[in-house]
Amino acid sequence: MADTALTERRSRADDRPRASRGTRRRRPQWVGYLPYLLPGAVAFGVVIGYPLLTNVYFSLFKWRGGMAPLRWNGLGNYVDLLGDDKFWTSFGNSLAMIVAMVLVPTLLGLVLAAVLFDYLGRRFGERVSSVLRATYYLPQILPVAVAGVLWNWILNSQTGALNVILRGLGVETPPNWLGDPSTALPSVMLVLIWVQMGYPVVIFMAALQRVDPELYEAAELDGAGWWDRFRAITVPQIRPETFVVTLTCTVAALKVFGPIYVLTRGGPESSTLVPSYYSYLNFFDKSQVGYGSAIATVLTLVIVAVALIILGLQNRAERREREGV
């Protein structure tokens, strides 16, 4: 009996180190993902994280850039923004940018994609619809400078093609499209609609490729016209892509810079001023780096908030669809 008890104690003693060694070898599951996540995390920190934190840091100071001394200002720059009329004007113009880059292109792009896919593509072949799709997308791949030169040639008050045509039609004093505060913003919006239109067309046509063609064929056999098919099949089937287009285009509209810089430089009389360009003016023209950083920080917070709202609406719509509501 004594020998048996002694043997059992030795066996348990031998098992304990093995268990502890096995425990030491076990690694958390997330460690296996490190080789895949680390490069992206480093790139995010270098490209986005560090510049963002640096911008927030500078927004707390009054600084003229270069070797000028940093003077602590706390939240003073943000308080000054509350009373800055140009700052509020720039955000008001951002609403016009959203109309020009989100609302109008998304609605027209949805209709055009449906026409190309469900009407022209079926009647004249996929090659015709592909050529037209590429034509709509062409402004997206043009450099901003090239597009600006093109539209300056069209909208120039003296030698622009549009005003030459208007004079030929008998209009003695055609509008100064980009030099008059009453017409500058609508003119820029027109340019942005032209630039942005191809993006939703391409996305929506790609989304329609995954829709079962039998749905359209069955609807057509039941006597449904193009509008009925568009309303009952096209729009519900590509709802996820609609949210993607809305999100990406809204972010692009809030941070738009290139077309404003090329066409109007925010003028005349701040009628086309937007937050990104106003931040640029304070950074480089006025040498108010702290104030420009504050504008950029507020713009970043607005973009993040808007993106979260759109993502929340998308998740709610998907959840309701899964529940069959």
C-alpha positions in Angstrom: 0.0 0.0 0.0 2.8 2.4 0.9 4.6 1.6 -2.3 1.4 2.3 -4.3 0.8 5.7 -2.6 4.4 6.7 -3.2 4.1 5.8 -6.9 0.9 7.9 -7.3 2.5 10.9 -5.6 5.5 10.7 -7.9 3.2 10.4 -10.9 1.3 13.6 -9.9 4.6 15.4 -9.3 5.8 14.4 -12.8 2.5 15.6 -14.3 2.6 19.1 -12.8 5.7 20.4 -14.6 4.3 19.1 -17.9 1.1 21.0 -17.4 2.9 24.2 -16.5 5.2 23.8 -19.5 2.2 23.3 -21.7 0.6 26.4 -20.3 3.7 28.5 -21.0 3.7 27.4 -24.6 0.1 28.4 -25.2 -0.1 31.9 -26.8 -3.1 34.3 -27.1 -5.0 33.9 -30.3 -4.4 37.5 -31.4 -0.6 37.0 -31.5 -1.0 35.0 -34.7 -2.5 38.0 -36.4 0.4 40.3 -35.6 2.4 39.7 -38.8 -0.6 40.6 -40.8 -1.8 43.6 -38.8 1.5 45.2 -37.9 2.4 46.6 -41.4 -1.0 48.2 -41.8 -0.9 49.6 -38.2 2.6 51.1 -38.9 1.4 52.6 -42.2 -1.7 54.0 -40.5 0.4 55.5 -37.7 2.9 57.1 -40.1 0.4 58.4 -42.8 -2.6 59.3 -40.6 -2.0 58.9 -36.9 1.2 61.0 -36.5 0.1 63.9 -38.8 -3.3 64.0 -37.1 -1.9 64.3 -33.6 0.7 66.8 -34.8 -2.1 68.9 -36.3 -4.1 68.8 -33.1 -0.9 69.8 -31.2 -0.2 72.8 -33.4 -3.9 73.9 -33.1 -3.3 74.7 -29.4 -0.6 77.3 -30.2 -0.2 80.5 -32.1 2.6 79.9 -34.6 3.7 81.6 -37.7 5.6 78.5 -39.0 9.3 78.0 -39.7 11.6 79.1 -36.8 9.0 81.3 -35.2 8.4 80.5 -31.5 5.3 78.5 -30.4 3.0 80.5 -28.1 0.5 78.5 -26.1 -3.0 79.5 -26.9 -5.0 76.6 -25.5 -8.5 76.4 -27.0 -8.2 80.1 -28.2 -8.0 79.2 -31.9 -11.2 77.1 -31.6 -13.0 80.0 -29.7 -11.9 82.4 -32.5 -13.5 80.0 -35.1 -16.9 80.5 -33.5 -16.9 84.2 -34.4 -15.2 83.8 -37.8 -17.7 84.6 -40.5 -15.5 83.1 -43.3 -15.3 79.9 -41.3 -19.1 79.5 -41.2 -19.4 80.6 -44.8 -17.0 77.9 -45.8 -19.0 75.2 -44.1 -22.2 76.6 -45.7 -20.5 76.2 -49.1 -19.7 72.6 -48.1 -23.5 71.9 -48.2 -23.5 73.1 -51.8 -20.5 70.8 -52.4 -22.5 67.9 -51.0 -25.4 68.7 -53.3 -23.0 68.8 -56.3 -20.9 65.8 -55.4 -23.3 63.5 -53.6 -27.0 64.2 -54.2 -27.1 65.0 -57.9 -24.4 62.5 -59.1 -25.9 59.7 -57.0 -29.4 60.2 -58.2 -28.4 60.8 -61.9 -25.8 58.0 -61.7 -28.4 55.6 -60.4 -30.7 56.4 -63.3 -28.0 56.3 -65.9 -26.6 53.0 -64.7 -30.1 51.5 -64.8 -30.6 52.8 -68.3 -27.2 51.5 -69.5 -27.7 48.1 -67.9 -31.4 47.4 -68.2 -32.2 49.2 -71.5 -29.3 50.0 -73.7 -27.3 47.0 -72.7 -30.1 44.6 -73.4 -31.2 46.2 -76.7 -27.9 47.2 -78.2 -25.4 44.9 -76.5 -23.0 45.1 -73.7 -20.3 46.8 -75.8 -22.4 50.0 -76.3 -23.1 50.3 -72.6 -19.4 49.7 -71.8 -18.3 52.5 -74.1 -20.9 54.9 -72.6 -19.8 53.9 -69.1 -16.2 54.7 -69.9 -17.2 58.0 -71.4 -19.0 59.0 -68.2 -16.0 57.9 -66.1 -13.5 59.8 -68.2 -13.7 63.1 -66.1 -12.8 61.1 -63.0 -9.4 60.1 -64.4 -8.5 63.6 -65.7 -6.0 65.5 -63.5 -7.6 68.3 -61.6 -5.3 70.8 -63.4 -6.4 69.6 -66.8 -10.1 69.7 -65.9 -9.6 73.2 -64.5 -7.9 74.5 -67.7 -10.7 73.0 -69.7 -13.5 74.6 -67.7 -11.6 77.9 -67.5 -11.6 77.9 -71.3 -15.3 77.2 -71.3 -16.4 79.7 -68.6 -13.9 82.5 -69.2 -15.8 85.8 -69.2 -14.1 87.2 -72.3 -12.9 84.4 -74.5 -14.7 81.4 -73.0 -16.6 79.2 -75.4 -19.9 79.5 -73.5 -19.9 83.3 -73.6 -18.8 83.3 -77.2 -21.9 81.2 -78.0 -24.1 83.5 -76.0 -22.8 86.6 -77.8 -23.5 84.9 -81.0 -27.0 84.3 -79.9 -27.4 88.1 -79.2 -26.6 88.3 -75.5 -24.7 91.6 -75.2 -23.3 91.1 -71.6 -23.1 87.4 -70.8 -22.4 86.5 -67.1 -18.9 86.4 -65.6 -19.4 82.8 -64.5 -16.4 82.5 -62.2 -15.9 86.2 -61.3 -19.4 87.1 -60.1 -20.4 86.0 -56.5 -23.9 85.2 -57.7 -22.8 82.7 -60.4 -19.4 81.5 -59.1 -20.8 78.9 -56.7 -23.3 77.4 -59.2 -20.6 77.3 -61.9 -18.3 75.4 -59.6 -21.1 73.0 -58.7 -21.7 72.3 -62.3 -18.1 71.4 -62.8 -18.1 69.1 -59.8 -21.2 67.3 -61.0 -19.5 66.8 -64.4 -16.4 65.4 -62.6 -18.2 63.2 -60.1 -20.9 61.7 -62.3 -18.9 58.8 -63.7 -18.1 57.4 -60.2 -21.6 56.3 -59.2 -22.3 55.1 -62.7 -19.4 52.7 -62.6 -20.2 51.5 -59.1 -23.9 51.0 -59.7 -23.3 49.2 -63.0 -20.8 46.8 -61.3 -23.4 46.2 -58.6 -26.1 45.4 -61.2 -23.8 42.6 -62.6 -24.6 40.5 -59.5 -28.4 40.9 -59.8 -30.1 37.8 -61.2 -31.1 38.6 -64.8 -34.2 36.4 -64.3 -35.7 39.0 -62.1 -35.7 41.5 -64.9 -36.9 38.9 -67.4 -39.8 37.8 -65.1 -40.8 41.4 -64.5 -40.8 42.1 -68.2 -42.9 39.1 -68.9 -45.4 40.3 -66.3 -45.7 43.6 -68.2 -43.5 45.7 -65.9 -42.0 48.7 -67.7 -38.6 50.2 -67.2 -39.6 52.5 -64.4 -41.4 49.6 -62.6 -38.3 47.4 -62.8 -36.1 50.3 -61.7 -38.2 51.0 -58.6 -38.9 47.4 -57.6 -35.7 45.6 -58.6 -32.8 47.9 -59.3 -33.0 50.3 -56.3 -33.5 47.6 -53.6 -30.9 45.2 -55.0 -28.0 47.7 -55.0 -28.8 49.4 -51.7 -25.4 48.5 -50.1 -23.6 50.1 -53.0 -25.7 53.2 -52.6 -24.5 53.6 -49.1 -20.9 53.1 -50.2 -21.3 55.8 -52.9 -23.0 58.2 -50.5 -20.3 57.7 -47.8 -17.3 58.1 -50.2 -18.8 61.0 -52.1 -19.8 62.9 -48.9 -16.2 62.6 -47.5 -14.9 63.8 -50.9 -17.3 66.8 -50.9 -16.4 67.9 -47.3 -12.7 67.8 -48.1 -12.8 69.1 -51.7 -9.8 71.3 -52.5 -8.4 70.8 -56.0 -11.2 72.2 -58.1 -11.6 75.2 -55.8 -7.9 76.0 -56.0 -7.8 75.7 -59.8 -11.0 77.5 -60.6 -11.7 80.3 -58.1 -9.2 80.3 -55.2 -12.2 80.6 -52.9 -13.4 83.8 -54.5 -15.0 86.1 -55.4 -15.8 87.5 -52.0 -15.5 84.0 -50.4 -18.5 82.8 -52.4 -16.7 79.5 -53.2 -14.6 79.2 -50.0 -14.6 75.7 -48.4 -13.0 74.6 -45.1 -10.0 72.8 -46.7 -9.1 75.8 -48.8 -9.6 78.2 -45.9 -7.3 76.0 -43.8 -4.7 76.2 -46.7 -5.0 80.0 -46.8 -4.3 80.3 -43.1 -1.4 77.8 -43.3 0.5 79.3 -46.2 -0.9 82.8 -47.2 -1.5 84.2 -43.7 1.1 82.2 -41.8 -1.4 81.4 -39.1 -0.4 77.7 -38.7 -2.2 77.2 -35.4 -5.5 78.7 -36.7 -5.2 76.7 -39.9 -4.6 73.5 -37.8 -7.8 74.3 -35.8 -9.8 74.5 -39.0 -8.4 71.2 -40.2 -9.1 69.5 -36.9 -12.7 70.7 -36.9 -13.1 69.5 -40.5 -11.7 66.1 -39.5 -14.1 65.8 -36.7 -17.0 66.7 -38.9 -16.0 64.1 -41.5 -15.7 61.4 -38.9 -19.1 62.3 -37.4 -20.8 62.3 -40.8 -19.1 58.9 -41.7 -20.3 57.3 -38.5 -23.8 58.6 -39.1 -23.9 57.1 -42.6 -22.4 53.8 -41.4 -25.0 53.7 -38.6 -27.8 54.2 -41.1 -26.4 51.5 -43.3 -26.2 49.0 -40.4 -29.7 49.8 -39.3 -31.0 49.3 -42.9 -29.2 46.0 -43.2 -30.5 44.8 -39.8 -34.1 45.7 -40.7 -33.7 43.9 -44.0 -32.4 40.8 -42.2 -35.4 40.9 -39.8 -37.8 41.3 -42.7 -39.2 44.6 -41.5 
